Amino acid sequence: MSRRNPLVPEAKKALDKMKTEFAEETGLKTDNAYKGNVPSKLNGYIGGPVGGMMVKKMVEDFEKRLIDK
């Protein structure tokens, strides 16, 4: 389920930065332009890999912190 606001509001800037970095890595252009006229299937095709990379990176970081404890 997608959320407009993170569970921890203080994390919003870091999550936005991470999203931008991963989008650039995949070659996607990032902008804040209105995308209401873009079909949801296309948005999922474009945004899915970025969200997947974000989740993978967060899980890896969490696992590393668990090991380091």
C-alpha positions, 0 to 999 in steps of 0.5 A, spaced: 500 500 500 502 506 498 503 512 503 503 519 501 506 521 508 511 516 511 510 513 518 516 517 521 515 524 518 522 526 520 524 521 514 521 524 508 527 528 506 531 522 506 526 518 503 525 523 497 533 523 496 533 516 496 528 516 491 531 521 487 538 517 487 535 510 485 531 514 479 537 517 477 541 510 477 535 507 473 536 513 468 529 516 470 528 523 469 525 526 476 521 532 476 515 534 480 510 535 474 503 534 474 502 526 472 495 526 473 494 524 466 499 518 466 495 511 466 496 508 472 499 502 469 505 506 466 506 509 473 507 502 476 512 500 470 516 506 471 515 507 479 515 500 481 523 498 480 525 505 484 520 503 489 523 496 489 530 498 489 528 503 495 525 497 499 531 492 498 536 498 500 532 499 506 532 491 508 539 491 507 541 496 511 536 494 517 540 487 516 546 490 517 545 493 523 542 487 526 549 483 524 553 489 527 549 489 534 
